[in-house]
């Protein structure tokens, strides 16, 4: 009974986006490859946004700190997402772990910065698995998975 009552208060939100077929194929390929590089994002109000890139069993952490007003610097966060995407064009999915003290609006703002390039001039390479041809997309990380959904 407790589970049934509590499930009425739990809501799951899914942001549906129409992705190009080639991007959907790249996400599926990333899911099927357990050795693929991974990008995890942590957000907190003390340090800012932490980018944890795991590649070949080694992890490196890069931090985009808070601005002078102690807010997330969205412009710098977007630039870091572009930098990570340039160095790992095969990655389209990231894990996001915001701390409990991070407001929902700020989480959504960071997700928006990760989704696609704000500049029409900046595009990223992606290979069409069906045709074998190389193409480009403005999508960076359209698939965001919350890594700490069940934390208190």
VEXDREN-393267 format. One record per atom (N, C-alpha, C): x, y, z. Coordinates in nm, 3 decimals. Atoms other than C-alpha are relative to their C-alpha. Example, Ala and Ser with C-alpha at 12.3 -4.5 7.8 and 13.67 -1.06 7.14 Angstrom:
% residues 2
+---------+---------+---------+
!      xx !      yy !      zz !
+---------+---------+---------+
!   0.089 !  -0.119 !   0.000 !
!   1.230 !  -0.450 !   0.780 !
!   0.090 !   0.120 !   0.000 !
!  -0.082 !  -0.119 !  -0.006 !
!   1.367 !  -0.106 !   0.714 !
!  -0.077 !   0.109 !   0.073 !
+---------+---------+---------+
% end
This chain:
% residues 152
+---------+---------+---------+
!      xx !      yy !      zz !
+---------+---------+---------+
!   0.082 !  -0.122 !   0.000 !
!   0.000 !   0.000 !   0.000 !
!   0.086 !   0.128 !   0.000 !
!  -0.086 !  -0.119 !  -0.004 !
!   0.284 !   0.243 !   0.076 !
!   0.055 !   0.029 !  -0.139 !
!  -0.052 !  -0.017 !   0.136 !
!   0.429 !   0.186 !  -0.270 !
!  -0.106 !   0.060 !  -0.091 !
!   0.107 !  -0.053 !   0.084 !
!   0.095 !   0.251 !  -0.435 !
!  -0.030 !   0.145 !   0.031 !
!   0.028 !  -0.138 !  -0.038 !
!   0.034 !   0.567 !  -0.238 !
!   0.115 !   0.092 !  -0.044 !
!  -0.113 !  -0.084 !   0.037 !
!   0.386 !   0.700 !  -0.299 !
!   0.015 !   0.014 !  -0.150 !
!  -0.014 !  -0.008 !   0.146 !
!   0.374 !   0.621 !  -0.670 !
!  -0.090 !   0.107 !  -0.059 !
!   0.088 !  -0.106 !   0.049 !
!   0.091 !   0.870 !  -0.709 !
!   0.069 !   0.136 !   0.005 !
!  -0.069 !  -0.127 !  -0.014 !
!   0.332 !   1.147 !  -0.606 !
!   0.128 !   0.008 !  -0.083 !
!  -0.122 !   0.003 !   0.080 !
!   0.626 !   1.043 !  -0.823 !
!  -0.036 !   0.024 !  -0.146 !
!   0.024 !  -0.028 !   0.141 !
!   0.630 !   1.190 !  -1.169 !
!   0.130 !  -0.014 !  -0.077 !
!  -0.114 !   0.011 !   0.089 !
!   0.866 !   1.107 !  -1.450 !
!  -0.026 !   0.093 !  -0.117 !
!   0.012 !  -0.090 !   0.114 !
!   0.927 !   1.368 !  -1.714 !
!   0.094 !  -0.048 !  -0.109 !
!  -0.080 !   0.036 !   0.116 !
!   1.049 !   1.280 !  -2.059 !
!  -0.014 !   0.113 !  -0.101 !
!   0.001 !  -0.102 !   0.103 !
!   1.148 !   1.542 !  -2.311 !
!   0.017 !  -0.072 !  -0.133 !
!  -0.004 !   0.066 !   0.130 !
!   1.063 !   1.400 !  -2.650 !
!   0.049 !   0.099 !  -0.105 !
!  -0.049 !  -0.083 !   0.109 !
!   1.260 !   1.542 !  -2.938 !
!   0.009 !  -0.085 !  -0.125 !
!  -0.014 !   0.067 !   0.128 !
!   1.256 !   1.451 !  -3.301 !
!   0.145 !   0.009 !  -0.043 !
!  -0.141 !   0.002 !   0.038 !
!   1.612 !   1.347 !  -3.370 !
!   0.015 !  -0.056 !  -0.140 !
!  -0.028 !   0.059 !   0.130 !
!   1.754 !   1.280 !  -3.713 !
!   0.035 !  -0.148 !   0.017 !
!  -0.024 !   0.144 !  -0.004 !
!   1.780 !   0.909 !  -3.791 !
!   0.147 !  -0.032 !   0.025 !
!  -0.142 !   0.026 !  -0.016 !
!   2.158 !   0.927 !  -3.808 !
!   0.043 !   0.021 !   0.146 !
!  -0.032 !  -0.024 !  -0.141 !
!   2.173 !   1.068 !  -3.450 !
!  -0.058 !  -0.113 !   0.085 !
!   0.059 !   0.112 !  -0.072 !
!   1.935 !   0.798 !  -3.325 !
!   0.086 !  -0.126 !  -0.015 !
!  -0.088 !   0.115 !   0.023 !
!   2.162 !   0.536 !  -3.482 !
!   0.127 !   0.012 !   0.082 !
!  -0.122 !  -0.022 !  -0.078 !
!   2.467 !   0.690 !  -3.313 !
!  -0.024 !  -0.024 !   0.149 !
!   0.034 !   0.024 !  -0.141 !
!   2.292 !   0.682 !  -2.973 !
!  -0.012 !  -0.149 !   0.025 !
!   0.015 !   0.145 !  -0.014 !
!   2.201 !   0.317 !  -3.025 !
!   0.137 !  -0.068 !  -0.003 !
!  -0.135 !   0.058 !   0.008 !
!   2.560 !   0.236 !  -3.124 !
!   0.077 !   0.026 !   0.129 !
!  -0.066 !  -0.033 !  -0.127 !
!   2.688 !   0.414 !  -2.811 !
!  -0.053 !  -0.091 !   0.111 !
!   0.059 !   0.087 !  -0.102 !
!   2.445 !   0.210 !  -2.596 !
!   0.052 !  -0.144 !  -0.010 !
!  -0.043 !   0.138 !   0.023 !
!   2.568 !  -0.116 !  -2.751 !
!   0.148 !  -0.022 !   0.028 !
!  -0.144 !   0.012 !  -0.021 !
!   2.937 !  -0.041 !  -2.689 !
!   0.035 !   0.033 !   0.145 !
!  -0.030 !  -0.027 !  -0.141 !
!   3.023 !  -0.082 !  -2.319 !
!   0.136 !   0.067 !   0.023 !
!  -0.133 !  -0.060 !  -0.015 !
!   3.381 !   0.038 !  -2.379 !
!   0.006 !   0.143 !  -0.054 !
!   0.001 !  -0.135 !   0.055 !
!   3.273 !   0.368 !  -2.535 !
!   0.027 !   0.102 !   0.109 !
!  -0.024 !  -0.109 !  -0.094 !
!   3.381 !   0.690 !  -2.371 !
!  -0.133 !   0.047 !   0.056 !
!   0.122 !  -0.046 !  -0.066 !
!   3.128 !   0.832 !  -2.126 !
!   0.022 !   0.140 !   0.057 !
!  -0.005 !  -0.135 !  -0.056 !
!   3.049 !   1.184 !  -2.015 !
!  -0.108 !   0.008 !   0.108 !
!   0.091 !  -0.019 !  -0.111 !
!   2.893 !   1.248 !  -1.675 !
!   0.013 !   0.145 !   0.048 !
!   0.004 !  -0.139 !  -0.044 !
!   2.789 !   1.591 !  -1.552 !
!  -0.055 !   0.004 !   0.142 !
!   0.048 !  -0.024 !  -0.136 !
!   2.756 !   1.687 !  -1.187 !
!  -0.020 !   0.150 !   0.016 !
!   0.031 !  -0.140 !  -0.025 !
!   2.597 !   2.013 !  -1.078 !
!  -0.014 !   0.022 !   0.150 !
!   0.022 !  -0.038 !  -0.139 !
!   2.627 !   2.176 !  -0.739 !
!   0.023 !   0.149 !   0.015 !
!  -0.006 !  -0.145 !  -0.021 !
!   2.602 !   2.526 !  -0.596 !
!   0.131 !   0.045 !   0.065 !
!  -0.129 !  -0.036 !  -0.059 !
!   2.953 !   2.512 !  -0.442 !
!   0.107 !   0.017 !  -0.107 !
!  -0.106 !   0.001 !   0.102 !
!   3.172 !   2.430 !  -0.744 !
!  -0.048 !   0.043 !  -0.137 !
!   0.052 !  -0.029 !   0.133 !
!   2.949 !   2.468 !  -1.049 !
!  -0.034 !  -0.128 !  -0.073 !
!   0.028 !   0.116 !   0.084 !
!   2.932 !   2.213 !  -1.330 !
!   0.131 !  -0.077 !  -0.020 !
!  -0.117 !   0.086 !   0.012 !
!   3.177 !   1.923 !  -1.323 !
!  -0.022 !  -0.095 !  -0.118 !
!   0.002 !   0.091 !   0.115 !
!   3.245 !   1.737 !  -1.648 !
!   0.093 !  -0.115 !   0.031 !
!  -0.081 !   0.119 !  -0.027 !
!   3.365 !   1.382 !  -1.580 !
!   0.002 !  -0.085 !  -0.126 !
!  -0.015 !   0.073 !   0.126 !
!   3.496 !   1.221 !  -1.898 !
!   0.078 !  -0.127 !   0.030 !
!  -0.064 !   0.129 !  -0.023 !
!   3.576 !   0.850 !  -1.872 !
!   0.033 !  -0.061 !  -0.135 !
!  -0.047 !   0.053 !   0.128 !
!   3.785 !   0.705 !  -2.153 !
!   0.112 !  -0.100 !   0.028 !
!  -0.099 !   0.106 !  -0.019 !
!   3.983 !   0.379 !  -2.160 !
!   0.026 !  -0.027 !   0.149 !
!  -0.013 !   0.028 !  -0.142 !
!   3.918 !   0.329 !  -1.788 !
!   0.056 !   0.113 !   0.083 !
!  -0.054 !  -0.114 !  -0.072 !
!   4.063 !   0.668 !  -1.696 !
!  -0.102 !   0.114 !  -0.002 !
!   0.095 !  -0.110 !  -0.010 !
!   3.856 !   0.959 !  -1.573 !
!   0.074 !   0.131 !   0.022 !
!  -0.052 !  -0.133 !  -0.025 !
!   3.937 !   1.326 !  -1.596 !
!  -0.119 !   0.091 !   0.031 !
!   0.106 !  -0.090 !  -0.043 !
!   3.737 !   1.603 !  -1.434 !
!   0.038 !   0.142 !  -0.040 !
!  -0.018 !  -0.140 !   0.037 !
!   3.699 !   1.952 !  -1.575 !
!  -0.117 !   0.077 !   0.059 !
!   0.102 !  -0.076 !  -0.072 !
!   3.510 !   2.220 !  -1.384 !
!  -0.026 !   0.133 !  -0.070 !
!   0.041 !  -0.134 !   0.041 !
!   3.314 !   2.518 !  -1.511 !
!  -0.063 !   0.061 !   0.124 !
!   0.042 !  -0.057 !  -0.128 !
!   3.280 !   2.726 !  -1.199 !
!  -0.118 !   0.094 !  -0.012 !
!   0.109 !  -0.097 !  -0.006 !
!   3.006 !   2.960 !  -1.091 !
!   0.051 !   0.137 !  -0.038 !
!  -0.041 !  -0.135 !   0.034 !
!   3.009 !   3.318 !  -1.211 !
!   0.008 !   0.087 !   0.126 !
!  -0.018 !  -0.090 !  -0.114 !
!   3.059 !   3.623 !  -0.987 !
!  -0.125 !   0.008 !   0.087 !
!   0.127 !  -0.005 !  -0.074 !
!   2.691 !   3.612 !  -0.884 !
!  -0.036 !  -0.134 !   0.063 !
!   0.022 !   0.136 !  -0.054 !
!   2.728 !   3.249 !  -0.767 !
!  -0.111 !  -0.074 !  -0.074 !
!   0.095 !   0.069 !   0.087 !
!   2.515 !   3.129 !  -1.060 !
!   0.078 !  -0.080 !  -0.103 !
!  -0.064 !   0.079 !   0.104 !
!   2.590 !   2.872 !  -1.329 !
!   0.027 !   0.090 !  -0.120 !
!  -0.040 !  -0.079 !   0.115 !
!   2.778 !   3.036 !  -1.616 !
!  -0.038 !  -0.079 !  -0.126 !
!   0.053 !   0.081 !   0.110 !
!   2.567 !   2.899 !  -1.901 !
!   0.079 !   0.015 !  -0.129 !
!  -0.081 !  -0.021 !   0.120 !
!   2.781 !   3.052 !  -2.174 !
!   0.127 !  -0.086 !   0.006 !
!  -0.121 !   0.081 !  -0.018 !
!   3.094 !   2.883 !  -2.035 !
!  -0.034 !  -0.148 !  -0.001 !
!   0.043 !   0.141 !   0.002 !
!   2.902 !   2.558 !  -1.982 !
!  -0.023 !  -0.045 !  -0.144 !
!   0.025 !   0.033 !   0.140 !
!   2.789 !   2.563 !  -2.346 !
!   0.132 !  -0.016 !  -0.076 !
!  -0.131 !   0.009 !   0.065 !
!   3.146 !   2.627 !  -2.462 !
!   0.071 !  -0.130 !   0.039 !
!  -0.062 !   0.125 !  -0.044 !
!   3.267 !   2.330 !  -2.253 !
!  -0.068 !  -0.120 !  -0.067 !
!   0.070 !   0.107 !   0.070 !
!   2.995 !   2.107 !  -2.403 !
!   0.050 !  -0.010 !  -0.144 !
!  -0.051 !   0.001 !   0.138 !
!   3.116 !   2.209 !  -2.751 !
!   0.140 !  -0.060 !  -0.005 !
!  -0.137 !   0.052 !  -0.006 !
!   3.476 !   2.133 !  -2.656 !
!   0.000 !  -0.152 !   0.019 !
!   0.009 !   0.144 !  -0.025 !
!   3.383 !   1.789 !  -2.520 !
!  -0.054 !  -0.072 !  -0.124 !
!   0.058 !   0.062 !   0.121 !
!   3.173 !   1.715 !  -2.830 !
!   0.102 !  -0.006 !  -0.113 !
!  -0.103 !   0.002 !   0.105 !
!   3.459 !   1.811 !  -3.062 !
!   0.101 !  -0.113 !   0.023 !
!  -0.099 !   0.105 !  -0.028 !
!   3.693 !   1.570 !  -2.885 !
!  -0.063 !  -0.139 !   0.004 !
!   0.071 !   0.129 !  -0.002 !
!   3.427 !   1.293 !  -2.867 !
!  -0.126 !   0.007 !  -0.085 !
!   0.119 !  -0.017 !   0.085 !
!   3.196 !   1.326 !  -3.169 !
!  -0.093 !  -0.121 !  -0.001 !
!   0.083 !   0.120 !   0.001 !
!   3.067 !   0.970 !  -3.124 !
!  -0.096 !  -0.007 !   0.119 !
!   0.084 !   0.002 !  -0.120 !
!   2.904 !   1.049 !  -2.786 !
!  -0.119 !   0.093 !  -0.020 !
!   0.122 !  -0.079 !   0.008 !
!   2.544 !   1.168 !  -2.788 !
!  -0.082 !  -0.007 !   0.128 !
!   0.075 !   0.018 !  -0.124 !
!   2.432 !   1.060 !  -2.441 !
!   0.090 !   0.035 !   0.118 !
!  -0.073 !  -0.035 !  -0.121 !
!   2.538 !   1.204 !  -2.106 !
!  -0.084 !  -0.038 !   0.122 !
!   0.065 !   0.022 !  -0.128 !
!   2.458 !   1.128 !  -1.743 !
!   0.006 !   0.130 !   0.078 !
!   0.007 !  -0.124 !  -0.075 !
!   2.346 !   1.420 !  -1.530 !
!  -0.033 !  -0.030 !   0.146 !
!   0.020 !   0.021 !  -0.144 !
!   2.373 !   1.425 !  -1.149 !
!  -0.002 !   0.135 !   0.071 !
!   0.007 !  -0.127 !  -0.073 !
!   2.247 !   1.750 !  -0.997 !
!  -0.016 !  -0.026 !   0.150 !
!   0.021 !   0.007 !  -0.145 !
!   2.270 !   1.803 !  -0.621 !
!  -0.143 !   0.043 !   0.032 !
!   0.136 !  -0.031 !  -0.042 !
!   1.945 !   1.841 !  -0.430 !
!  -0.025 !   0.150 !   0.013 !
!   0.017 !  -0.144 !  -0.017 !
!   2.009 !   2.213 !  -0.378 !
!  -0.004 !   0.078 !  -0.131 !
!   0.003 !  -0.067 !   0.131 !
!   2.013 !   2.288 !  -0.753 !
!  -0.145 !   0.010 !  -0.045 !
!   0.139 !  -0.017 !   0.044 !
!   1.680 !   2.438 !  -0.866 !
!  -0.027 !  -0.067 !  -0.135 !
!   0.042 !   0.070 !   0.121 !
!   1.489 !   2.253 !  -1.138 !
!   0.025 !   0.085 !  -0.125 !
!  -0.018 !  -0.090 !   0.115 !
!   1.503 !   2.557 !  -1.370 !
!   0.145 !   0.000 !  -0.047 !
!  -0.141 !  -0.002 !   0.037 !
!   1.883 !   2.558 !  -1.359 !
!   0.045 !  -0.133 !  -0.060 !
!  -0.028 !   0.131 !   0.060 !
!   1.896 !   2.186 !  -1.435 !
!  -0.043 !   0.000 !  -0.146 !
!   0.053 !  -0.007 !   0.137 !
!   1.680 !   2.244 !  -1.743 !
!   0.087 !   0.091 !  -0.086 !
!  -0.087 !  -0.091 !   0.076 !
!   1.901 !   2.538 !  -1.848 !
!   0.128 !  -0.069 !  -0.044 !
!  -0.122 !   0.072 !   0.035 !
!   2.212 !   2.318 !  -1.839 !
!  -0.030 !  -0.108 !  -0.104 !
!   0.039 !   0.101 !   0.101 !
!   2.029 !   2.041 !  -2.030 !
!  -0.018 !   0.066 !  -0.136 !
!   0.018 !  -0.072 !   0.126 !
!   1.934 !   2.297 !  -2.296 !
!   0.134 !   0.036 !  -0.063 !
!  -0.133 !  -0.033 !   0.052 !
!   2.298 !   2.402 !  -2.328 !
!   0.069 !  -0.124 !  -0.058 !
!  -0.062 !   0.125 !   0.046 !
!   2.397 !   2.036 !  -2.379 !
!  -0.063 !  -0.052 !  -0.128 !
!   0.076 !   0.063 !   0.107 !
!   2.134 !   1.952 !  -2.638 !
!   0.056 !   0.026 !  -0.140 !
!  -0.049 !  -0.032 !   0.136 !
!   2.258 !   2.134 !  -2.946 !
!   0.078 !   0.129 !  -0.001 !
!  -0.081 !  -0.119 !   0.015 !
!   2.496 !   2.399 !  -3.068 !
!  -0.089 !   0.121 !  -0.025 !
!   0.078 !  -0.123 !   0.016 !
!   2.363 !   2.753 !  -3.045 !
!   0.037 !   0.073 !  -0.129 !
!  -0.046 !  -0.065 !   0.122 !
!   2.560 !   2.858 !  -3.352 !
!  -0.027 !  -0.090 !  -0.120 !
!   0.025 !   0.076 !   0.124 !
!   2.452 !   2.751 !  -3.700 !
!   0.129 !  -0.036 !  -0.072 !
!  -0.130 !   0.025 !   0.065 !
!   2.820 !   2.759 !  -3.801 !
!   0.074 !  -0.119 !   0.060 !
!  -0.070 !   0.109 !  -0.067 !
!   2.925 !   2.490 !  -3.554 !
!  -0.079 !  -0.128 !  -0.015 !
!   0.064 !   0.130 !   0.024 !
!   2.844 !   2.135 !  -3.658 !
!   0.101 !  -0.108 !   0.036 !
!  -0.084 !   0.110 !  -0.046 !
!   2.977 !   1.798 !  -3.550 !
!  -0.016 !  -0.119 !  -0.093 !
!   0.008 !   0.114 !   0.092 !
!   3.063 !   1.493 !  -3.761 !
!  -0.072 !  -0.118 !   0.061 !
!   0.066 !   0.125 !  -0.039 !
!   2.851 !   1.180 !  -3.745 !
!  -0.008 !  -0.088 !  -0.124 !
!   0.000 !   0.094 !   0.113 !
!   2.861 !   0.869 !  -3.961 !
!  -0.136 !  -0.067 !  -0.011 !
!   0.126 !   0.069 !   0.027 !
!   2.543 !   0.735 !  -4.117 !
!   0.031 !  -0.148 !  -0.015 !
!  -0.031 !   0.144 !  -0.002 !
!   2.560 !   0.362 !  -4.037 !
!  -0.061 !  -0.074 !  -0.119 !
!   0.067 !   0.070 !   0.111 !
!   2.318 !   0.265 !  -4.316 !
!   0.072 !   0.023 !  -0.133 !
!  -0.063 !  -0.031 !   0.128 !
!   2.494 !   0.444 !  -4.602 !
!   0.152 !   0.000 !   0.009 !
!  -0.145 !  -0.007 !  -0.017 !
!   2.844 !   0.464 !  -4.454 !
!   0.058 !   0.136 !  -0.030 !
!  -0.047 !  -0.135 !   0.032 !
!   2.864 !   0.832 !  -4.542 !
!   0.013 !   0.084 !   0.126 !
!  -0.016 !  -0.095 !  -0.109 !
!   2.988 !   1.104 !  -4.313 !
!  -0.092 !   0.119 !  -0.024 !
!   0.086 !  -0.116 !   0.007 !
!   2.751 !   1.388 !  -4.237 !
!   0.026 !   0.085 !   0.124 !
!  -0.018 !  -0.085 !  -0.118 !
!   2.720 !   1.664 !  -3.977 !
!  -0.135 !   0.027 !   0.065 !
!   0.120 !  -0.034 !  -0.074 !
!   2.471 !   1.764 !  -3.711 !
!   0.033 !   0.111 !   0.100 !
!  -0.020 !  -0.101 !  -0.104 !
!   2.422 !   2.050 !  -3.468 !
!  -0.033 !  -0.055 !   0.139 !
!   0.028 !   0.064 !  -0.129 !
!   2.316 !   1.806 !  -3.194 !
!   0.130 !  -0.037 !   0.068 !
!  -0.118 !   0.038 !  -0.078 !
!   2.571 !   1.761 !  -2.919 !
!  -0.036 !  -0.121 !   0.088 !
!   0.038 !   0.105 !  -0.095 !
!   2.415 !   1.559 !  -2.634 !
!  -0.151 !   0.004 !   0.021 !
!   0.145 !  -0.010 !  -0.012 !
!   2.042 !   1.525 !  -2.698 !
!  -0.062 !  -0.099 !   0.099 !
!   0.055 !   0.098 !  -0.094 !
!   1.999 !   1.226 !  -2.467 !
!   0.067 !   0.018 !   0.136 !
!  -0.048 !  -0.024 !  -0.136 !
!   2.033 !   1.308 !  -2.098 !
!  -0.066 !  -0.101 !   0.092 !
!   0.048 !   0.101 !  -0.096 !
!   2.001 !   1.036 !  -1.834 !
!   0.035 !   0.050 !   0.138 !
!  -0.026 !  -0.040 !  -0.138 !
!   1.965 !   1.127 !  -1.469 !
!   0.061 !  -0.118 !   0.074 !
!  -0.073 !   0.109 !  -0.065 !
!   2.221 !   0.920 !  -1.282 !
!  -0.039 !  -0.017 !   0.146 !
!   0.033 !   0.007 !  -0.143 !
!   2.090 !   0.999 !  -0.933 !
!  -0.150 !   0.013 !   0.025 !
!   0.146 !  -0.008 !  -0.011 !
!   1.714 !   0.954 !  -0.979 !
!  -0.052 !  -0.049 !   0.134 !
!   0.053 !   0.061 !  -0.121 !
!   1.669 !   0.742 !  -0.668 !
!   0.065 !   0.052 !   0.128 !
!  -0.060 !  -0.056 !  -0.122 !
!   1.884 !   0.947 !  -0.431 !
!  -0.106 !   0.078 !   0.077 !
!   0.095 !  -0.068 !  -0.087 !
!   1.700 !   1.098 !  -0.136 !
!  -0.003 !   0.144 !  -0.028 !
+---------+---------+---------+
% end
